[in-house]
């Protein structure tokens, strides 16, 4: 056997360490830092702690060659095999279970040598606002940012604003609206809340109703990135069939109930491959292909499609589907094939209906992470409606907007000029300020509010995950250190997230601009600003 090179020996050692660690771990984040020697030990530790990685910084720094993606070639397969839930969303974890809890803020701060709750971040030197302004002011003047621009940076340890230009201006936030949706949903429904999809049967009948609870991640697939962790329509069919057979029923009628939601199903932008109709019942986000994220052809009636698939699964379990009233006519002739059966129809389950079975989504904290990492619009609109339901508002676009605003007002966050026309940020009528976005992130990073942690741990990691996977070049000081939610519409570019500067201080930032004409140049300008904060000691 040929002698292993030092970096290969290190890889084997790291692999052994990783296999001994509890989930979640995400070695590919630290494995991708191009020049680890230029980063201090605390920066590597900070990046690890922030995404739930427990791995020695020295082991990371010793690893081997780089490829064009910014990930070590030798580590790629190991990293892929260890992707897990918890922290930035990577789909199903190796364990196949629910994502583990995100790391608490005290453990993150401890990794930086900063006592949790210490004033001004403890041992890390305070940011000199003039120095930081000297770094960011020239970058904010970049013509690529368009005529309207704003920026805010907050010291997460002290809550002190250390930079601000036009921070209170209400601009179009695009997908950074999802940060507000996340915090509102976690605050109202709770991080542990799960969305149930259930079946019920009406009394003294064989009328079964499939009741949608608003889970867009309900899946009819047996394979795929989320097949193990998402609620399964197959499982619901199996459990329903078992409950029916226990009752002595093997022939039923089937309808479906989407009455949990109200108002328009169509988003104001109209039919769009970025979002299906907003319905309380759908499978796989109404996607008509095998994708799990990004634009895709969408169902024109996601609830009906889900019910038809469920009917097929029930028949696979030995339950015959018939039209309402057919049983009373007696058996006449052949039962017929599946194609002869009446398709499920819309209905509303009565208050007297008896439960048969149910399946539940992953906890809201996991849905928030998936939404933020991949900028998932279907999950965003679902979480907005969960916020509405928890706030006793109608589960509609208007009701969700009022509920989000009410939750943020209750938290005493700056809401001047804000408008929540939707939960995803696709609506150009949305308005937010950089001051609000930064305040939301600072609140989510607060050690005293662990229930909001997934609003930070779900943020894409620069150069590695989600919507930032291709944004930061491998030589950028922000790569692997910046975590941020992106926002992009025509003429609109935003970036809001967290970064640890070279002094070990955790900062949150929000950069917004409208009127841009070159989206690539605007994104690059925003990324340079975030990288500049990472690189700046600013004292």
C-alpha positions in Angstrom: 0.0 0.0 0.0 1.5 3.4 -1.0 2.5 5.7 1.8 -0.1 8.3 2.7 0.7 11.9 2.4 0.4 14.1 5.5 -2.9 15.6 4.4 -4.3 12.1 3.6 -3.3 10.9 7.1 -5.0 14.0 8.5 -8.1 13.1 6.5 -8.2 9.6 8.1 -7.7 11.1 11.5 -10.5 13.7 11.0 -12.8 10.9 9.7 -12.3 8.9 12.9 -13.0 12.0 15.0 -16.1 12.8 13.1 -17.5 9.3 13.4 -17.2 9.6 17.2 -19.1 12.9 17.3 -22.8 13.3 17.8 -24.9 14.7 14.9 -25.0 17.3 13.6 -21.6 17.8 12.1 -20.8 19.6 8.9 -17.1 19.2 8.1 -17.5 20.5 4.6 -17.9 24.0 6.0 -14.5 24.2 7.6 -13.1 21.9 5.0 -13.6 24.6 2.5 -11.6 27.5 3.9 -8.9 28.0 1.3 -6.3 29.6 3.4 -6.9 28.4 7.0 -3.4 29.6 8.0 -4.6 33.2 7.5 -7.5 32.6 9.9 -6.9 32.6 13.6 -7.9 29.6 15.7 -10.8 31.4 17.3 -12.2 32.2 13.8 -12.1 28.5 12.8 -13.7 27.6 16.2 -16.3 30.3 15.7 -17.3 29.1 12.3 -17.5 25.5 13.7 -19.6 26.5 16.6 -22.0 28.6 14.6 -23.0 25.7 12.4 -22.8 23.0 15.0 -19.4 21.6 14.1 -17.3 20.1 16.9 -13.9 19.6 15.3 -10.5 20.8 16.2 -9.4 23.8 14.2 -5.9 22.4 13.9 -7.1 19.3 12.2 -8.9 21.5 9.6 -5.9 23.7 9.0 -3.8 20.6 8.2 -6.0 19.2 5.5 -5.1 19.0 1.8 -5.4 20.3 -1.7 -8.2 22.6 -3.1 -10.4 22.4 -6.1 -12.3 25.1 -8.0 -15.4 24.8 -5.8 -13.4 25.8 -2.7 -13.8 22.4 -1.1 -10.9 20.0 -0.7 -11.1 17.2 -3.3 -10.1 14.7 -0.7 -12.8 15.7 1.7 -15.7 16.0 -0.7 -17.1 12.5 -0.2 -16.6 12.5 3.5 -18.4 15.9 3.8 -21.3 14.7 1.7 -21.7 11.5 3.7 -21.8 13.5 6.9 -24.3 16.2 5.9 -26.9 16.4 8.6 -29.8 18.3 9.8 -29.3 21.0 12.4 -27.5 24.1 11.5 -27.6 25.0 7.8 -30.0 22.7 6.1 -28.5 19.8 4.0 -31.5 17.6 3.7 -31.8 14.3 5.5 -29.0 13.5 8.0 -27.1 10.3 8.1 -29.2 9.1 11.0 -32.4 9.6 9.2 -33.9 11.2 12.2 -35.0 14.8 13.1 -32.4 17.5 13.1 -30.6 17.9 16.4 -30.9 21.1 18.3 -28.8 24.0 17.0 -25.9 25.0 19.2 -26.8 27.5 21.9 -25.3 31.0 21.7 -23.3 30.6 24.9 -21.4 27.7 23.4 -20.7 29.8 20.3 -19.4 32.7 22.3 -17.4 30.4 24.6 -15.7 29.2 21.5 -14.6 32.7 20.8 -13.3 33.3 24.2 -16.2 35.7 24.9 -18.2 35.1 28.0 -21.8 34.7 27.2 -23.8 37.7 28.4 -20.7 39.7 29.1 -21.1 43.5 28.4 -19.8 44.5 25.0 -18.9 40.9 24.2 -16.4 40.3 27.1 -12.8 40.1 26.2 -13.2 41.0 22.5 -12.3 44.7 22.0 -15.2 47.0 21.2 -15.7 48.1 17.6 -14.5 51.6 16.8 -17.4 53.0 14.8 -15.2 55.5 13.0 -12.8 52.8 11.8 -15.7 50.6 10.6 -17.2 53.6 8.8 -13.9 54.2 7.1 -14.1 50.6 5.8 -17.8 50.5 4.7 -18.4 54.0 3.5 -16.4 53.7 0.3 -17.9 50.3 -0.5 -21.5 51.6 0.1 -20.8 54.2 -2.6 -20.2 51.6 -5.3 -22.3 52.6 -8.3 -23.4 48.9 -8.7 -25.6 49.4 -5.7 -28.0 51.7 -7.4 -29.6 55.0 -6.2 -31.2 53.7 -3.0 -29.0 51.9 -0.5 -28.9 51.4 3.3 -26.7 49.5 5.7 -26.7 48.7 9.4 -24.2 46.7 11.5 -25.0 45.7 15.1 -22.6 44.3 17.7 -24.5 41.1 18.8 -22.8 40.9 22.1 -23.8 44.4 23.3 -26.7 45.2 21.0 -25.0 48.4 20.1 -25.3 49.7 16.5 -21.8 50.3 15.2 -22.6 51.4 11.7 -25.6 52.9 10.0 -26.4 54.6 6.8 -30.1 55.1 5.9 -30.9 52.3 8.3 -34.4 53.4 8.9 -35.4 53.7 5.2 -38.1 51.2 4.2 -36.9 49.5 1.0 -38.0 46.4 -0.8 -36.4 43.5 1.1 -37.0 40.7 -1.4 -36.3 37.3 0.2 -34.7 38.8 3.3 -38.4 39.1 4.3 -38.0 35.4 5.2 -36.0 36.4 8.3 -39.0 38.3 9.6 -41.3 35.3 8.7 -38.9 33.0 10.6 -38.7 35.0 13.8 -42.5 35.6 13.8 -43.3 31.9 13.3 -40.8 30.8 15.9 -42.1 33.4 18.4 -45.8 32.6 17.9 -46.1 28.9 17.0 -42.8 27.8 18.7 -39.7 26.1 17.5 -41.0 22.6 18.5 -44.4 23.0 16.7 -45.1 20.4 14.0 -47.7 20.7 11.3 -50.1 17.7 11.2 -51.8 16.2 8.1 -54.5 13.8 9.2 -57.4 11.6 8.1 -60.7 11.4 9.8 -63.9 9.5 9.2 -67.4 10.9 9.6 -69.6 9.1 12.2 -71.9 6.4 11.0 -70.4 6.4 7.5 -67.4 5.3 5.5 -66.7 8.8 4.4 -62.9 9.5 4.9 -61.6 13.0 4.8 -57.9 13.9 4.2 -57.4 17.1 6.2 -54.6 19.4 5.2 -52.7 21.2 8.0 -50.5 23.4 5.9 -47.4 21.3 5.6 -45.8 22.0 2.1 -43.0 19.5 2.9 -45.4 16.5 3.1 -43.9 14.0 0.6 -45.3 11.3 -1.7 -41.7 10.2 -2.5 -39.8 7.3 -1.1 -36.4 8.7 -2.1 -34.8 12.1 -2.2 -33.1 14.7 0.1 -36.1 14.9 2.5 -37.8 11.5 2.1 -36.7 10.3 5.5 -37.3 13.4 7.6 -40.5 14.8 6.0 -44.0 13.6 6.8 -44.9 10.8 4.4 -48.1 10.4 2.5 -47.3 6.7 2.2 -47.1 6.4 6.0 -50.4 8.2 6.4 -52.0 5.8 3.9 -50.7 2.8 5.7 -51.8 4.0 9.1 -55.2 5.0 7.7 -55.7 1.7 6.0 -54.8 -0.1 9.3 -57.3 2.0 11.3 -60.0 1.3 8.7 -59.4 -2.4 8.7 -59.6 -2.4 12.5 -63.1 -0.9 12.0 -64.0 -3.6 9.5 -64.0 -1.1 6.6 -62.3 -1.9 3.3 -64.4 0.3 1.0 -64.7 4.0 1.6 -65.3 7.3 -0.1 -62.5 9.9 0.0 -62.6 13.7 0.0 -60.1 16.4 1.1 -60.3 19.4 3.3 -58.3 22.6 2.7 -60.5 24.9 4.8 -57.7 25.7 7.2 -56.5 28.4 4.8 -58.7 31.2 3.5 -58.4 33.9 0.8 -56.6 33.8 -2.5 -54.4 30.8 -3.2 -52.6 32.5 -6.0 -49.7 34.7 -5.0 -50.0 38.3 -6.3 -47.1 37.7 -8.7 -49.3 35.2 -10.6 -48.4 31.7 -11.8 -44.7 31.2 -11.2 -42.2 28.3 -11.0 -40.9 29.7 -7.7 -44.1 29.0 -5.8 -47.1 26.8 -6.1 -50.6 27.8 -5.2 -50.7 28.4 -1.4 -52.9 25.5 -0.2 -53.3 23.8 3.2 -52.8 20.5 1.4 -50.0 19.6 -1.1 -47.2 17.1 -1.5 -43.7 18.0 -2.4 -44.6 21.6 -2.7 -46.7 20.8 -5.8 -43.6 20.1 -7.9 -44.2 18.2 -11.1 -40.7 17.0 -11.4 -38.3 15.3 -8.9 -36.7 18.5 -7.6 -36.7 19.5 -4.0 -35.7 23.1 -4.4 -35.5 26.0 -6.8 -37.8 26.8 -9.7 -39.9 23.9 -11.1 -43.1 23.2 -12.9 -46.0 23.4 -10.4 -49.4 21.7 -10.0 -52.4 23.8 -11.0 -54.4 22.1 -8.2 -51.9 20.8 -5.5 -54.6 19.7 -3.1 -56.5 17.6 -5.6 -53.2 16.1 -6.8 -52.2 15.2 -3.3 -55.6 13.6 -2.6 -55.5 11.5 -5.8 -52.0 10.2 -4.8 -53.4 9.4 -1.4 -56.3 7.5 -2.9 -53.8 5.4 -4.9 -51.8 4.7 -1.8 -54.9 3.6 0.1 -55.8 1.2 -2.7 -52.3 -0.2 -2.6 -53.0 -1.0 1.1 -56.2 -2.9 0.2 -58.8 -0.1 0.6 -61.3 0.3 -2.2 -62.3 3.9 -3.1 -65.8 4.6 -4.1 -68.1 7.5 -4.7 -70.2 8.7 -1.8 -73.4 6.7 -1.6 -72.1 3.9 -3.8 -72.0 1.4 -1.0 -75.7 1.9 -0.3 -76.6 0.8 -3.8 -75.1 -2.6 -3.1 -72.5 -4.5 -5.1 -73.3 -4.5 -8.8 -70.9 -5.9 -11.2 -67.1 -5.5 -11.1 -65.5 -3.2 -8.6 -63.6 -1.7 -11.5 -60.1 -0.5 -11.9 -58.5 2.5 -10.1 -59.2 4.6 -13.2 -63.0 3.8 -12.8 -63.2 5.2 -9.3 -64.4 8.6 -8.5 -61.7 11.1 -7.9 -61.6 12.6 -4.3 -63.6 15.8 -4.1 -63.2 18.9 -1.8 -65.2 18.9 1.4 -65.0 20.0 5.0 -64.6 17.6 7.9 -67.3 18.0 10.5 -66.6 18.6 14.2 -67.9 15.1 14.9 -65.4 13.4 12.6 -63.3 10.7 14.3 -59.6 10.6 14.0 -58.0 7.8 11.9 -54.3 8.7 11.5 -51.9 11.6 11.2 -48.4 12.4 10.2 -46.4 15.4 11.3 -43.8 17.6 9.7 -40.3 18.2 11.2 -40.3 20.8 13.9 -40.7 24.4 12.8 -37.0 25.0 13.7 -36.0 22.5 10.9 -38.5 24.1 8.5 -37.1 27.5 9.2 -33.5 26.3 8.5 -34.6 24.7 5.2 -36.5 27.8 4.2 -33.6 30.2 4.9 -30.8 28.0 3.5 -32.6 27.4 0.1 -34.8 30.5 0.1 -37.8 28.2 -0.1 -40.9 30.3 -1.0 -43.5 27.5 -0.3 -42.2 27.0 3.2 -42.1 30.7 3.8 -45.8 31.2 2.9 -46.7 28.1 5.0 -44.8 29.5 8.0 -46.5 32.9 7.5 -49.9 31.1 7.8 -48.8 29.1 10.8 -48.0 32.5 12.4 -51.5 33.7 11.5 -53.1 30.6 13.0 -51.1 31.0 16.2 -52.1 34.6 16.3 -55.8 34.0 15.8 -55.7 35.6 12.4 -57.1 34.2 9.1 -54.6 32.0 7.3 -54.4 34.2 4.3 -52.0 36.7 2.7 -53.6 39.6 4.6 -54.0 37.7 7.9 -50.4 36.4 7.8 -49.1 39.9 7.1 -51.0 41.3 10.1 -49.8 38.4 12.3 -46.1 38.9 11.4 -46.3 42.6 12.1 -48.1 41.9 15.4 -45.4 39.4 16.6 -42.6 41.8 15.7 -44.4 44.7 17.4 -44.7 42.6 20.5 -41.0 42.1 20.5 -40.5 45.9 20.2 -38.7 45.8 17.0 -38.4 48.8 14.7 -41.3 48.6 12.3 -41.6 52.1 10.8 -42.6 51.9 7.2 -42.7 48.1 7.1 -45.3 46.1 5.1 -45.6 42.4 5.0 -47.6 41.6 1.8 -46.4 38.0 1.9 -44.1 35.7 3.8 -41.6 34.9 1.1 -40.6 38.4 -0.2 -41.7 37.7 -3.8 -44.2 40.6 -3.5 -42.6 43.9 -4.5 -45.0 45.6 -2.1 -43.1 44.3 0.9 -41.2 46.9 2.8 -38.5 46.6 5.5 -35.6 48.5 6.8 -32.0 47.5 7.3 -32.5 48.5 10.9 -35.3 45.9 11.3 -33.4 43.1 9.5 -30.3 43.6 11.7 -32.5 43.8 14.8 -34.2 40.5 13.9 -30.9 38.7 13.6 -29.5 40.3 16.8 -32.6 39.0 18.6 -32.3 35.5 17.1 -28.6 35.4 18.2 -29.4 36.4 21.8 -28.4 33.6 24.2 -31.6 34.3 26.2 -33.8 33.4 23.2 -32.8 29.8 22.1 -36.2 29.3 20.6 -35.2 31.7 17.8 -31.8 30.1 17.1 -32.7 28.5 13.8 -33.3 31.9 12.3 -29.5 32.2 12.5 -28.3 28.6 12.1 -30.3 28.3 8.9 -28.5 31.2 7.1 -26.5 30.1 4.1 -22.8 29.9 4.6 -20.7 31.9 2.2 -19.2 29.8 -0.5 -20.7 26.5 0.8 -24.4 26.2 1.2 -27.7 27.3 -0.1 -28.1 30.6 -2.0 -24.5 31.6 -1.1 -22.8 28.4 -2.4 -21.6 30.1 -5.6 -21.3 33.7 -4.4 -18.0 34.0 -2.6 -14.7 33.2 -4.2 -12.5 30.8 -2.3 -9.9 33.5 -1.6 -12.5 35.9 -0.1 -12.1 36.7 3.7 -15.9 36.1 3.9 -15.8 32.6 2.6 -16.9 30.2 5.4 -17.2 33.1 7.9 -20.1 35.1 6.6 -23.6 33.6 7.0 -26.4 35.5 5.3 -29.8 35.5 3.7 -29.9 36.8 0.2 -32.6 38.8 -1.5 -33.0 39.3 -5.2 -35.7 40.7 -7.4 -35.3 42.7 -10.6 -33.6 45.9 -9.5 -33.4 44.8 -5.9 -30.5 43.2 -4.0 -30.2 42.6 -0.3 -28.0 40.7 2.1 -28.5 40.2 5.8 -26.7 38.0 8.2 -23.9 37.4 10.7 -20.1 37.6 10.6 -17.3 37.2 13.2 -14.6 39.8 12.7 -10.9 39.3 13.2 -11.1 40.3 16.9 -13.6 37.6 17.6 -16.7 39.7 17.8 -20.0 38.5 16.5 -21.6 41.2 14.3 -25.0 41.2 12.5 -25.5 43.2 9.4 -28.1 44.2 6.8 -27.3 45.7 3.5 -30.1 46.8 1.1 -30.2 48.4 -2.3 -32.9 49.1 -5.0 -32.6 50.4 -8.5 -29.7 48.2 -9.5 -29.2 47.4 -13.1 -26.5 44.7 -13.0 -27.5 42.0 -10.4 -24.2 40.2 -10.5 -22.3 43.4 -9.9 -24.7 44.4 -7.1 -24.3 41.0 -5.4 -20.5 41.3 -5.6 -20.6 44.7 -4.0 -22.7 43.5 -1.2 -20.5 40.4 -0.7 -17.5 42.7 -0.5 -19.1 44.7 2.2 -19.8 41.6 4.3 -16.2 40.3 3.7 -14.8 43.7 4.7 -16.6 43.4 8.1 -15.1 39.9 8.5 -11.6 41.2 7.7 -11.9 44.3 9.8 -10.7 44.4 13.4 -12.1 47.9 13.5 -10.5 49.1 16.7 
